[in-house]
Amino acid sequence: MATVLVPTPLRRLTAGQAKLEVEGNDVGSVLQAMDAQYPGVADKLLDGDGNIKRFINVFVNETEMRTLQGLQTPVTANDKVSIVPAMAGGQQTTQR
């Protein structure tokens, strides 16, 4: 089973767990297995077409899955899958 690192905003859906051991052969099946165990996860990660939302990054080990095979990126038992929401916001300040 792959280890999935869950970001803080999703932990309310995973009973507060930061790491999950999830069965799956590729990124897509890992995310679907997460959603089966913790309903609502897929709604937060996937768009209406079933693709990862553009402001969510998913890494398999150190590589972003979009640069690999997307949701079909293979995952093995020794892999770490990291879900990383994009950071945005802040306030522009002017210097005096």
Helices and strands as residue ranges (DSSP letters): E 2-5, G 8-10, E 19-22, H 27-37, H 41-45, E 56-60, E 63-64, G 65-67, G 70-72, E 80-85
